[in-house]
Amino acid sequence: MNETHSAPAAQQTNGFVAKLLADKHSIPLSIALHLVPGALIVAAYAWIGAPISRAAGLPIFAAWAIGLMVVLLPLWFGLFWLGKQKTGKYTMRGGVVRYRDKPFSRGKITLIGIGFLLYMTVVSLSLAPLDAWTYDTFFTWVTFEGSGSSGTTYLDAYDKGTIVTTMLIFGGFTGFLLPLIEEYYFRGFLLPRLPQLGRWAPLFNTALFSIYHFWAIWTVPSKILFLLPGVWFVWGKHDIRASIWMHPGSALLMTVVGTTAYMTGLM
């Protein structure tokens, strides 16, 4: 029998796939893996999302949601595909997405996660004035439609029915699934592959993840402030559930509360 064909899939990976699955990414590779998805999202917004949303008469929020979906859903599949290359099965396990060994009990990580969720929600809302100041001071030249110092600029000038319809269509994606994919990719795939940075790895990961949001680049300072504690915890304790509670959890909470408040006329 030819042993080449019977060898485990992990032994047959080579080239770029092997670099992606390695225990350590070089700094240039890691920077590219952090930032290229953001650049692709901007391109997907401009070439796919914006034309569709304008043709349908939807708020520009829909264009960004479509751009995010076009990039992040295939990226999520890519993690499963890497698992296939390593284990022969479509999976994110086998060392592809790490920090999933669950060192804390379900009850303890739930309490920890709720703490991070509340921290991110409160601090992110509290830092809205910082985002506005940063935009007005440094980024008024940004010309994306809907960009501005207000957190709801991309919804302005549309009637209530259109806004509610848009949120109902895309809210489940932007309010949970897409942030969940980001956590698997940025915290579970990229962060563990920076052992050479030691304690600087969480800050490096958080800063680049914040910059990855090119479409809201003025929010980088606030994102670093409200994300770093959770990222630091995940890096130190090796439990990605904390940042899943924090990021997708907070996004879901704000989406549900915000949409409900808007539909009931409370905002």
N, C-alpha and C positions, 0 to 999 in steps of 0.2 A: 504494500500500500504506500502511496506517496504521502509522506508525513506532512508535507506542506499543506495539503488539503484538509488534514485532520487536526492541524494545530489550532489552539484556541484563537478566537478572533482577535484578542488583545495582542497576541504575538504577531499578527499579520498587519497591524496598523503601521503605517509609515508616513513619511513626509509630513504634510501640514496637519493631518489628523493626529499623528503621534505627538506633535507639538501642542496641539490643543488639549490632549488627554494627559500630558506630562504633569508631574507633581508641581512643577514650577514653570511659570511663564516668564519670559524675559520682560523687562520693563517696557521696551518699545512695543512688543506684542500686546502686553496687557493694556497699554494706553490705547492702542488701535482697537482692541476688543471692547473697551469701555466706550469709545467715542464714535466709532463707525456706525453702530446702530442708530445713534442720534442723528447723524448726518443723513442716513437713509430715510429716517422718519420725516425729516424736513423735505427731502426730495419726494417722498410718497405723498406728503401733504400737498406740495405744489403741483405735482403732475397727475395725481389721482384723486385725492380727497377734496381739494378745493373745487375742481371742475364738477365733481359729482354733487357736492353740497350746494353750489351755486345753481346748478341746473334744477335741483330739487327744491330750491328756495329754503334750505335749512341754514341754521346759524353756523358760523365758521367753526364752532365747537365740533360739529359733525365732521368737518374736514380733518381736523386734528385726530379725532377718534379713528377715522378711517386710516389715516397715515400710520398711526400707532398699530392698528390691527394688521395692516399690510406687512409691517416689519416684525412685530413681536410674535405673532402667531407662527410664522415660519421659523423664527428663532427658537421658540419653544419646541417645535418639531425637531429642530436641529439638535437639541439636547438629547432627545430620545434617539435620534439617528446616531449620535456619538456613542450612546449606550449600545446600540446595535453593532457598531464597529468593534466595541470592546468585549461585549458579552455574547453577541449573537442574537440578542433580544432587544426589542424597542423598550428601553427603560432609562430612567435617569439615575438609577442606582449603579452599583458596581464602581463607585468612585467618580462618576461623572458629576453629579450634583452632590456636594458633601455637606457636612454639618447636619446630617439627618439621622444620627445614631440615638437621638432622644435621651440625653443624659439626665433630664429632669422628668419627674412624674407628670402625668397629664394635668393634675390639679395644680401643681406648683408652676408649671410653665404657663398655665392659663392665667394665674394671678400675675405672674411676671409680664405676660403679654398684654393683659388689660392695662397694667401700669404704663407700659410703653405706648399703647394705643392712646390712652388719655394724655400722656405727655406730648406725643406728636400732634394730636388734635389741638390741644390748648396752645402749645408753643407756636405751631404753624399759623394759627389764627392770630395770635398775639404779635407775630412778626410781619403781618400784612403791611403795617406802616413802613417797615424797613424795605419791603419789596417795592412799595410805591416810591419811596425816596430814592432807591437805587435806580429805578427806571427813569424817574424824572431828572435825575442828576447825570446819569451816564448813558442811558439807552434809548432816548427819544428818537434816535436815528433808526431803530429797528422798525421795519416797515411791514412785518407780517400783519395781515388783516386781523383785527381784533386784539392786537398787542396793545398794552397800556398798563397804567399803574393800578387799575381796578381789577380785582380777581374775577369779575364777571363781564369784562369788556367784550368777550367773544359771544355773549348772548344778547348784548344790547341791540335795540332797534328791531326786535322781532316780537310778534304777538305771543300772547301767553300759550295759545294752543300749539303753536309751532315749537316753542321751547319745551313744553311738556312732552310732546311727541318725540322730540329729539332726545331728551333725557331718558325716556322710557326705552327707546331703541338702543341707545349706546351706553346708558348708565351702568348696566351690568358688566360691560367690558372695561370702561374707564374707571368704574368704581370698585372693581375687584379683580377680574381675571387678568387684565394687563399689568396692574401692579404686582400680582402674584407671579406672573412670568418674570418680571423684572427682578423680584427677590430670588427666584431660582437661578437666574442667570448671573446677576451681579453679586449676590451674597453667597449662593451655593456653588457656583461654577468659577467665578473669577477671584473672589476674595481668598479662598483657601490656597490658591496657586501663587501666592505672593509671600512665601516664607522668608525670602531674603530681606524683606522690609521690616520684619519683626513687628514691634509695636506701632510702627508707622503705617502698617497695612490698612487698618480701618480708616484712617484719615485719607490715605491715598485713594481707596475705593470710594469713600463717601464724596470726596472732592470731584473725582472724575464722573461719578454717577450724577452729581449735581450739574456739572458742565454738559453732560450728555443731553440735558434738557435745553438744547440750543434754542428752541422755540420760546423759552422763558428764561433766557440767560441771566436776567436781572435778579432771579430768585436764588442764585447760587449761594450767597452768604446765608440766607435763612435756611435753605435746605441742609447745608452743612451743620448748622446749629441744631435743627430738630431731628436730623437723622443719625448723627454721629453716636450718641449714647447707645442706641439700639444696635448699630453696626458693630460697635466696640464689644457689646455683650455677646453677639453672635460669634465674633472672632475669638473671644476669650473662652467662651463656654461651649462652642461647637454645637449650638442648637439653633437652627434656622427658623424654628417656630416662633421665636421671639420677634424677629423682624417681619415675619408673615402677619403676626398679630398687629404689629406696629403700623406697617405701611399699607397692605391691602385692607387691614382691619379699619384703620383710620379713614382711608379712602371710601370704604363702604359706608361707614358711619356718616361721613359728611355728605355723601351722595344721597343716602336715604333721607337724612334729616333735611338737607337742602331742598330736595325735590318735593318732599312732603310739605315743607313750609311754603314753598312756592305755589304748589297746587291748592293749598288751603288758604292762600292769601295772607300768610303771616310775614311774607317778605316780598 
